[in-house]
Each structure stands twice: as C-alpha cells, then as structure tokens.
Amino acid sequence: MIQKPAFEAIAPSFGHSFTFQKFNANNENKNNGWHYHPELELVYVNGGSGKRQIGSHVSYYRNGDLILIGSNLPHCGFTDKLTGNKSETLVQMKADFLGSDFFNIPEMKNIQKLFEVAKGGIAFSGKTKMKIGEKMEILEYQTDFQRLLSILNILNILATSTEINVLNAEGFSMETEVKDNDRINVVFNHVKTNFKEDISLEEIADLVSMTVPSFCRYFKKITNKTFTQFVNEYRLVHASKLLAEQPMSITQVCYDSGFNNFSHFNKSFKAFTGQNPSEYRNQLKTVLQS
C-alpha cells in the first residue's frame, strides 16, 4: 500500500498565533509518517533515544533531542512507544507569526538568521539542549502572554548558541514547493515502509511517474544525495538503533536492516559511523555503564 504524503495543516486554536503541544505516555504523538508544513517546528524530546529523520538526513539520537525544523522541510515523528522518553514538547509557528515585519526589526536580526539556517534542520546539543528543554517544559504552566515572551526568549538563545549541528548542511531544496513536497514524501514514505526489501530505481521512479534518469536527477537535485545513498543511510541508522536497543546478534542486525551481504554491511557501517558494529555496541555499553 502506498502511503500518501501528508501535508499537515496546523491551525493554532482561536486567539493564538502559535501552536503548543505536549505529549507523554498518556497522550502519545501518533504523527509518525513523513509530513511537512509551512510552520517552523521546535521539538524537545526529554530523554530516550530514537531516529531523527529530517529532509534527506537520517540519524540516531541518544539522551533526548532538541531540534528546530524549517518551513516545509519534510520530517518524521521523533518518538514512539520504544523511544523511552519522558515527554515530547513542541511549538509550531509561521515565520511571520508576529506580523510580516516584526522579525525585520534590528533586535530580531539573529532570530531571522536562525530561521534561515533552520531550512536545513538544526539539532542543538550540550547546555543549550538542557537549558531550552527546561524552558520548553515550563511553557505548559504559563499564560498565553508569558508563553509568547518565553518563545521569543528561547528563539533568541537558540540564535546565539554555538552548540548546533545543521542536519542538511550539504543542501536540501524544494524547487517548486508543494508539488515537490508531495512527490518527495511519496518517495520517503516508501523507503520508510520498505527499506528492509530491495527497492529498485525502476520501482521508485514508477511510483512518482518519472523515468529512471529523470528521477535520479530530480532526487539528487533536491536532496544532494543519490537515492541508493539515501536508502543505505536509512538502513544504517536502523542498524544503529537495533545495536543500541536490541540484544540480537550483529548478523541478525545486518539482515533486519535490509542488507543481504554481511561484509558489505560491516564496511558500510564503519564508513558511516567510524566504527564497526561490534565497536559501536561496546562503546554504547561503556557509555551506559559509566
């Protein structure tokens, strides 16, 4: 079954210029497919580990996450039953949520620059992640006006932080907005559902009604990666997740991640993470025990 790409319409409740949501074990975020929306999204995952899938970037996070996702950048949900996080807090707002000229005033120059960089998706680490995480969780208990001031303060701190990692630093560009977003989401959702199987270029090109050469050019132009590279990275991140979370053999991890050749898996994993699978798992054990 083909998963339809999701354009998520986000309408702040009446009388609000932004959307604030908090998810936990009792109120789970079920929006796990690839989706996109014009709003910027700031997400704080308190603890736990899982996949970070933003644009053509796929990676594995540990010990929670703090991410700012730019307008119309396709992304997947970050938490599920297996993530093991305490809660997930998110704020969504349009770039002009305070009026078309507000962020053009001199005092907002840093935030405007932050919104620009966020087009590639940004992950924050270290003290920034802890400090902003706390500030985001307090939003739940604030009045609407306090929340608004807090969000501006949060954005200002993020805009001056050096603890950042731009996730699609090598480029991710939507050529003609919505049409491309729909098409790329069909591709991403198909990979998400079928990465354990062999996905041929003919099959994926056919899915979006393109010839193989034009699909290859299109995918490379938008994601700055070849389709094969993207699928391989997706499989390797899944392998990282299994190595960290499941007590299965490395051979089993290899096959469960969609690889059918063990030495190719070993070589690819080392090139991707800098360690072979057993070193990666052992290092994780050391970190967890210390």
C-alpha positions as CSV (number, residue, x, y, z in Angstrom):
1,M,0.0,0.0,0.0
2,I,1.4,3.4,-0.9
3,Q,1.4,5.8,2.0
4,K,0.1,9.2,0.8
5,P,2.3,12.1,1.6
6,A,0.9,14.2,4.3
7,F,0.6,18.0,4.2
8,E,-0.2,18.8,7.8
9,A,-2.5,21.8,8.2
10,I,-1.7,23.4,11.5
11,A,-4.3,25.8,12.8
12,P,-3.5,27.5,16.1
13,S,-6.5,27.5,18.3
14,F,-8.7,30.6,18.3
15,G,-6.8,33.7,19.7
16,H,-3.4,32.1,19.4
17,S,-0.6,32.9,16.9
18,F,1.4,29.7,17.5
19,T,0.7,26.1,18.5
20,F,2.0,24.4,21.7
21,Q,1.6,20.7,22.4
22,K,3.0,18.3,24.9
23,F,3.0,14.5,24.5
24,N,3.7,11.8,27.1
25,A,2.8,8.2,27.8
26,N,-0.9,9.1,28.2
27,N,-1.0,11.3,25.2
28,E,1.2,9.9,22.5
29,N,2.2,11.8,19.4
30,K,1.0,9.5,16.6
31,N,2.2,11.6,13.7
32,N,5.0,9.3,12.7
33,G,4.9,9.4,8.8
34,W,6.8,11.9,6.7
35,H,4.9,15.2,6.7
36,Y,5.6,18.8,6.1
37,H,4.0,22.2,6.9
38,P,4.8,25.9,6.3
39,E,5.3,26.4,10.1
40,L,8.7,26.1,11.7
41,E,8.7,23.4,14.4
42,L,10.8,23.4,17.6
43,V,10.8,19.9,19.3
44,Y,12.2,18.9,22.6
45,V,12.3,15.2,23.4
46,N,13.1,14.7,27.1
47,G,15.4,11.6,27.4
48,G,15.2,8.4,25.4
49,S,16.7,7.6,22.0
50,G,15.3,7.2,18.5
51,K,15.5,8.1,14.9
52,R,15.9,11.7,13.7
53,Q,14.6,11.9,10.1
54,I,14.6,15.4,8.6
55,G,14.8,16.2,4.9
56,S,17.3,13.7,3.5
57,H,19.2,13.5,6.8
58,V,18.6,10.4,8.9
59,S,20.5,9.8,12.2
60,Y,20.1,8.2,15.6
61,Y,19.8,10.4,18.8
62,R,20.5,9.4,22.3
63,N,19.6,11.0,25.6
64,G,16.8,13.2,24.2
65,D,16.8,15.8,21.4
66,L,16.2,19.4,20.7
67,I,15.5,20.2,17.0
68,L,14.4,23.2,15.0
69,I,12.8,22.3,11.6
70,G,12.4,25.0,8.9
71,S,9.3,25.8,6.9
72,N,8.1,23.0,4.5
73,L,11.1,20.7,5.4
74,P,9.7,17.1,5.4
75,H,10.3,15.2,8.6
76,C,9.1,12.1,10.5
77,G,7.8,11.9,14.1
78,F,10.7,11.5,16.6
79,T,9.1,9.4,19.3
80,D,7.1,6.2,19.6
81,K,6.4,3.5,22.2
82,L,10.0,2.3,22.0
83,T,11.8,5.7,22.3
84,G,11.8,5.5,26.1
85,N,11.4,9.3,26.5
86,K,9.6,11.0,29.4
87,S,7.8,13.5,27.2
88,E,7.9,15.4,23.9
89,T,7.1,19.2,23.7
90,L,6.6,21.1,20.5
91,V,6.0,24.6,19.4
92,Q,4.9,25.4,15.8
93,M,4.7,28.9,14.3
94,K,4.8,30.6,11.0
95,A,7.9,32.7,10.2
96,D,5.7,35.8,10.3
97,F,3.6,34.7,13.3
98,L,4.1,38.1,14.9
99,G,3.3,40.1,11.7
100,S,5.1,40.4,8.4
101,D,7.7,43.0,9.6
102,F,8.3,42.0,13.2
103,F,11.4,39.9,12.6
104,N,12.8,42.6,10.3
105,I,13.5,45.0,13.2
106,P,17.2,45.2,14.3
107,E,16.7,43.4,17.6
108,M,15.4,40.3,15.7
109,K,18.3,40.0,13.3
110,N,19.7,36.9,15.0
111,I,16.3,35.2,15.1
112,Q,15.8,35.9,11.4
113,K,19.2,34.3,10.6
114,L,18.2,31.3,12.8
115,F,15.0,30.8,10.7
116,E,17.2,30.9,7.5
117,V,19.6,28.2,8.9
118,A,16.6,26.1,10.1
119,K,15.7,25.5,6.4
120,G,18.2,22.6,6.7
121,G,17.0,21.5,10.2
122,I,19.1,22.1,13.3
123,A,19.9,19.8,16.2
124,F,21.1,21.5,19.4
125,S,23.3,19.8,22.0
126,G,25.0,20.3,25.4
127,K,23.9,23.0,27.7
128,T,21.7,24.6,25.1
129,K,19.6,21.4,24.9
130,M,19.3,21.2,28.7
131,K,18.5,24.8,29.2
132,I,16.0,25.2,26.4
133,G,14.4,21.8,27.2
134,E,13.6,23.1,30.7
135,K,12.2,26.4,29.3
136,M,10.0,24.5,26.9
137,E,8.6,22.2,29.5
138,I,7.7,25.2,31.7
139,L,5.5,26.6,28.8
140,E,2.8,24.1,29.9
141,Y,2.2,26.2,33.1
142,Q,2.4,29.7,31.6
143,T,-0.3,32.1,30.5
144,D,-0.6,32.8,26.7
145,F,1.3,36.1,27.1
146,Q,4.1,34.5,29.2
147,R,4.4,31.8,26.6
148,L,4.8,34.2,23.8
149,L,7.6,36.0,25.7
150,S,9.2,32.7,26.6
151,I,9.2,31.6,22.9
152,L,10.9,34.8,21.8
153,N,13.5,34.3,24.6
154,I,14.0,30.7,23.6
155,L,14.5,31.6,19.9
156,N,17.0,34.3,20.9
157,I,19.0,31.9,22.9
158,L,19.0,29.3,20.1
159,A,20.0,32.1,17.6
160,T,23.2,32.8,19.6
161,S,24.1,29.1,20.5
162,T,27.2,27.5,19.1
163,E,26.1,24.0,20.1
164,I,24.4,23.4,16.8
165,N,24.5,20.8,14.1
166,V,22.9,21.7,10.8
167,L,21.3,18.4,9.6
168,N,21.1,19.0,5.9
169,A,24.2,21.2,5.7
170,E,25.0,19.9,2.3
171,G,21.7,21.2,1.0
172,F,18.1,20.2,0.7
173,S,16.0,22.3,-1.6
174,M,12.3,22.2,-2.6
175,E,12.2,23.5,-6.2
176,T,8.5,24.3,-6.6
177,E,7.2,23.9,-3.1
178,V,4.1,21.8,-2.7
179,K,4.3,19.6,-5.9
180,D,7.9,18.6,-5.0
181,N,7.0,18.1,-1.4
182,D,4.2,15.7,-2.3
183,R,6.5,13.8,-4.6
184,I,9.4,13.6,-2.2
185,N,7.1,12.5,0.6
186,V,5.8,9.6,-1.6
187,V,9.5,8.5,-2.0
188,F,10.4,9.0,1.7
189,N,7.3,7.1,2.9
190,H,8.0,4.3,0.5
191,V,11.6,3.9,1.9
192,K,10.3,4.1,5.5
193,T,7.9,1.3,4.8
194,N,10.1,-0.9,2.6
195,F,13.7,-0.3,3.4
196,K,14.2,-3.9,4.5
197,E,13.3,-5.1,1.0
198,D,15.2,-4.4,-2.2
199,I,13.9,-1.1,-3.7
200,S,14.8,-0.8,-7.4
201,L,15.1,2.5,-9.2
202,E,12.5,1.4,-11.7
203,E,10.0,0.8,-8.9
204,I,10.6,4.1,-7.2
205,A,10.6,6.1,-10.4
206,D,7.4,4.5,-11.5
207,L,5.8,5.3,-8.2
208,V,6.2,9.1,-8.9
209,S,5.5,8.7,-12.7
210,M,9.1,9.5,-13.8
211,T,11.7,7.8,-16.0
212,V,14.7,6.4,-14.1
213,P,17.2,9.0,-15.4
214,S,14.9,12.0,-14.6
215,F,14.1,10.6,-11.2
216,C,17.8,10.2,-10.4
217,R,18.5,13.8,-11.5
218,Y,15.5,15.1,-9.5
219,F,16.3,13.2,-6.3
220,K,20.0,14.3,-6.4
221,K,19.0,17.9,-7.1
222,I,16.6,18.1,-4.1
223,T,18.5,16.0,-1.5
224,N,22.1,16.3,-2.7
225,K,22.3,12.5,-2.3
226,T,21.8,9.6,-4.7
227,F,18.7,7.5,-4.0
228,T,20.9,4.5,-3.2
229,Q,22.9,6.5,-0.7
230,F,19.7,7.7,1.0
231,V,18.3,4.2,1.3
232,N,21.7,2.9,2.6
233,E,21.9,5.6,5.2
234,Y,18.3,4.8,6.3
235,R,19.3,1.2,6.7
236,L,22.5,2.0,8.6
237,V,20.6,4.3,11.1
238,H,18.1,1.5,11.6
239,A,21.1,-0.8,12.3
240,S,22.5,1.7,14.9
241,K,19.1,1.7,16.6
242,L,19.0,-2.1,16.7
243,L,22.6,-2.4,18.0
244,A,21.7,0.1,20.8
245,E,18.4,-1.3,21.8
246,Q,18.1,-5.0,20.9
247,P,20.1,-7.9,22.3
248,M,20.3,-9.5,18.8
249,S,23.4,-10.8,17.0
250,I,25.2,-8.5,14.6
251,T,24.4,-10.9,11.7
252,Q,20.7,-10.6,12.6
253,V,21.0,-6.8,12.8
254,C,22.6,-6.8,9.3
255,Y,19.7,-8.8,7.7
256,D,17.0,-7.0,9.8
257,S,18.2,-3.7,8.4
258,G,17.8,-4.7,4.8
259,F,21.4,-5.7,4.0
260,N,21.9,-9.1,2.4
261,N,25.7,-9.1,2.5
262,F,27.5,-9.2,5.9
263,S,30.9,-7.9,4.8
264,H,29.2,-5.0,2.8
265,F,27.2,-4.2,5.9
266,N,30.3,-4.1,8.1
267,K,32.2,-1.9,5.6
268,S,29.3,0.5,5.1
269,F,28.6,0.8,8.9
270,K,32.3,1.6,9.5
271,A,32.3,4.2,6.8
272,F,29.1,5.8,8.2
273,T,29.8,5.8,11.9
274,G,33.6,5.5,12.1
275,Q,33.3,2.2,14.0
276,N,32.4,-1.4,13.0
277,P,29.1,-2.7,14.5
278,S,30.7,-4.5,17.5
279,E,32.9,-1.5,18.4
280,Y,29.8,0.7,18.2
281,R,27.8,-1.6,20.5
282,N,30.7,-1.9,23.0
283,Q,31.2,1.8,23.2
284,L,27.5,2.2,23.9
285,K,27.7,-0.3,26.8
286,T,30.6,1.7,28.2
287,V,28.7,4.9,28.0
288,L,25.6,3.4,29.6
289,Q,27.6,1.8,32.4
290,S,29.7,4.9,33.3
